[in-house]
Amino acid sequence: MYSQLGGTFPAPLFLFLAGISFALVTEKLRQKNVPPAQIARTTIWRGAQIFGFGLLFRLQEFVVSWGWAPKSDLLRVDILNTIGLSMMLMGLMCWMVLALQRGSHTLRDLVLTAAGTALVISLLTPLLWTTWRPRFLPWPLESYVDGVHNLGTPQPWLFPIFPWAGFAFAGLAVGFVLQSEWARAKQAQPFLALGTAGIVLVELSRWLDARPDQFYPVYDYWHTSPEFFLVRAGMLLLILAASYAWCRWGAAQWGFSPLIQLGQASLLVYWVHIEFVYGRVSILPKHSVGILTASLGLLTIFLSMLALAYVRTNAKRWFNRYTTKLQFAESK
């Protein structure tokens, strides 16, 4: 049960971290006095690139699965597509706030607007998956709203904007909090506060779910409910606080951190590992192994992707060192 619950966190983590990094880039450009319109162009274009990578990834998967994959898979809403669209939406939101607000409270307004957007997305999700479904849209477009694909009903295994973009906006709010003067001055305290906020969100979710009356006509806790969104958002804050502790006081101080190494090559690791976990070259047979074998498979893919990330991040340095030695030898 716990391994299956943990398996629901990679996608929220990707989106959450995309939001945090988006905030770091936006605030860096803002501190350089870059005009809001130029910030929007830079960040939205990056989102469009990620969206393009998502389409390219779908094409690759279709080619790899040639012969049995349906053509509709080319239009499947995958996680990279949603990350790209979320980044474009975040760029639009930041542009609106920056264009309207130029005072000392700009960072606060960015935090509140991002957090409010995440909340609105989670509150609208149950309705947009059921009674408010945009059935008038062609299924490739509707799928970005509710994950309907071409199957007639929303599919929980896809990644539509509702609710998944909400995690990106939650990360955006957290990223701007970490850029504040208070966070920079206190360093560890903001992460402790965020971890505490995560516990509060988890307990709030449990309290709301336990109430006998429900606001929505169709209530699906595990797929569309705001309560489950709060639980995962709270867990993301706890993971963030634990990651900070690992990097500040834990084994990351030993000189090499798998957490940091994988983070520096996350897109490549995601792209490659999919085939070894889910694709035709899967390292384990699907649906036919026990917990021990699955754990060994997880360890194998982790170490393999860690090695790939290490090579990726050091290849340029190794090449430059080799080139320098070669030039030195030729000069002799």
N, C-alpha and C positions, 0 to 999 in steps of 0.2 A: 504493500500500500504506500509506504513512504517513498520507495524508489519511483513508483508511478507518479506520486505527487511532485517529487523533485524533477521528474521529466517534463513538467509543465513550465519550468522556469527558464530554460535557455532562450526562448523567444522573447519573453518580457525583459530578460537581461540585455539582449541585443538592443532592443528598442530603448530601454532605460539608459544604457551607456551611450547610445547615439544621441539622446537628448542632452546628457551631461556634456559630451564633447562639443555638441552644437552650441551650448551656452558658453563654453570656454572660448571657442572661435569667435562668436559674436561679441563677447565682452572684450576680447583682445582687439578686435577691429574698432569697437566703440571707443576704447581708451586711446586709440591712435587718431581719434576724431574723423574717422571715415564716415562720409554721409550715409544716412539710413538707406537710401536707395541703392548705394553701392554695396553695402553690407547685405542687403536683400538679394542683389544679383549674384554675389559671391556664394552665399549659403544656399540659395535656391538652385543655382547651377550645380552645386555639389550634390544636392538631393536628386536632381535630374540624372546625374551620372550614376548614382547608386541605383536608381530606378532602371536605367539602361542596363546595368550589370545584372539586375534581376531578370530582365527580359532575355539577356544573353544566356543566363544560367538555365532558364526554362528551355531555350533552344538546345543547349548542350545536353540536358537531361532527355529531351525528346530524341536527339540523335543517338545517344547512348542506348536508349530503350527502343530503338528502331525495330518495328515489326509487331510490337504488342502495345506500345503506348498510344492512346488516342490523340488525335490532333488537338482536341480541346485542352490537353495538358499544356500546350504552348501559352494559353491564356489563364492558367491557374494563378491565383493570387498567393504568391509565396512571400516568405519573410523579407527578402531583399526588396521586393516591390513595395511592400508596406513601409520599410525603413526609408526608402527613397521618397515616397509620397509624404510620409510624416515629416521628413526634413524640409520638403518644399512648403508644407503647411506651417511648420515652425518658423521658417524664413518669412512667410507672409505675416504671421502673427507678430514677430519681432519688428518687422518693418512698420506695421500699424502703430505699435506702442512707441517706437523710437520717433516716428514722424509726428506723433501727437504730444509726446512728453519729452521735454529737454531739460527739466530741472533736476534737482538733487535726488528726487524720488524715483528716478527712471528704473533703477535696479529693482526697487520694491514693486513697482508696477509690472515689470517683466515677470517677477516671481508669482505675483497674484494672478496675472492673466494666464500664465502657463498652467498653474495649479487649477485655476477655474476651468480652463479648457479640458484638462484631464478629467475633472469631475463631471463636466457636461457630457463628454464622450461616454463615460461609464454609465451615466444615468439614461442616456438615449439608446444605448445598445439593446436592452431587452425589447423596446418598442420597435426598433428598426429591424429586428430579427423576426418579429411576429406581426403585430397589428398595424404597424406603420411601414411594412416592407415596401420599397420602391419597385413594385412589380412592373411599372410602366417602362423601366429601363431595360435595354438588352442585357442578357445575362452576363456578358463580360464586364459591363459597367456596374450592374447591380452587385456583382460578386465582390467589388471593392468596398461596398457598403456593408453587406451581411454575409459574404462568403457562400453565396448560393451556388456558384459555378453553373453547370448545366444540368443539375440534378433536381431542380424544383424546390428544394428546401435548403436553408442555410446549413453549411457543413462545419462542425466544430474543429475540424482538422486543418482548416484554411486560416488565412491571416488577414481578414478585412480590416479596414480602418477602424470600424467599431467592433470590438473594444480596443484593438491592439495599439492604435496610435496614442491612446491614452497613456500608455507606459512611456512613450517618447516624451510627451508633454510633462509627465511627472518628473522624468529625468531632467528636462529643460529647467523646470522650477528648482530642482535640487542643485543643478549646475550653477544657476545664477546666485543661489544662496551661498554656495562655496566661493563665489567671486566677491562677496561683500567684504567691506572693511572689517566687520566683526569677525567673520570667518577667518580672514587672513591673519588677524591679530591673535585669535585664540587657538588656531590650528586644530588641536585634538578635540576641544569642546564641541564644535559644530557636529563632528561625526558622532560623538556621544549623544548629542541632542537628536540627531537624525535617527540613530538606533532606538532611542527612547520613543520617538514619534512612530517608528515602525511597530513597536510593541503596542502602542495605543491604537494604531489602525487595525491591527490584528484583533485586539479585544473588542473594538468597536464593531468590526465585522461580525464577530461571533454573537454579540448582543443583538445586532440588527437581524441576523438570520434566525435567532431564537424567538423573535416576536411572532405571535400567532397571526397577526394581520399583515398582509403584503400589499404593496402599492400597485404592483404590476398584474395585469390579467393573466399573463403566462410567466411563471417564475421558474427559472432554470439556474440553480445555484452554481453548478460547475462550469457553465459555458458563458452565460450572459449577465449574471447578476452583478450589481455594483458591490455587493458584499464580498464576492470572490475577488473582484478587482482590488478591493481594499486589502484583503489578505495578501495578495501577491505584491501589491505596492508596499505593504508593511514589511514583508519578507525581503524585498529588494533593498529597503533602507537598512535592514539588519545585515544583509550581505555586504552592503557598502561599508558599514561601520566595521564589520569583521575584516574586510579587505584592507581597510586603512590600518587596523591594528596589526595585521599580518605584515604590511609593508613598513610600518613605523617601528614596531617593537618585536615582530616575529622573525621567522626564518628568512624573510627577504633581506634582512640585515647581514646575512651570511655572504652576500656578494652575488648570488644568483637566485632569481625568483621565477618559478614557472608561471605564476600569475601574471607578472609583468611581461615575461617573454611571449606568452600566448596573446596577451593584449596588443602587443606591438605588431602582430601579424594575424589579427583576428579574421579579416576578410578572406585571406588565403586559406587559413585553417578551416574556416567554415566551408569554403568552396570545395576543398579537397576531401574533407572527412565525410561529406554527404555520401559519396560513392562507396566508401569503405564501411559505412554504417547501414545505409539504406539501399544502395544501388546494386548493380549486377556483380560487382567485385566485393560484396560484403564479406568481412572476415569471419562472420559467424552465420550459421543457418538461422533464418527468421522463425520466431514462434516455436522454437523446438529446443531451447537450452534452459538449464536451471540457473539459479541465482549465482552459484560459484562460477560457472562457465561465462555467464554474462558479465560478471565482475572482472574476470580475467580479460575478456574482450575489451571492456571499458579501459582497463589499465593499459592494454596494448595500444589502443587507438590514442590514448592520452600521451603515452611516451613517444609514439610515432609523430603525432602532431607537434609535440614539444620540440622534437628534433628538427622537423620541417621549419618551425618558426625560428629556431636558432640559426639554421642555415640561411633563411630568408633575411633576417635582420643583420647578419654578419657577412653576407656574400659581397656586398659593395666594399666593405672594409678590407676583406681578404683580397679582392681584386685590385684595389688601390695599392695595397702593400706589395702584391706581386708585381704590379706595373712599375712601382718605384724601384724595387730591387732589379728588375730587368733593365730599366733605364740607367741605373747606377752601374750595372755590369757592362753595358754597352759603352758607357763613358770611359770605363777603364780600358 
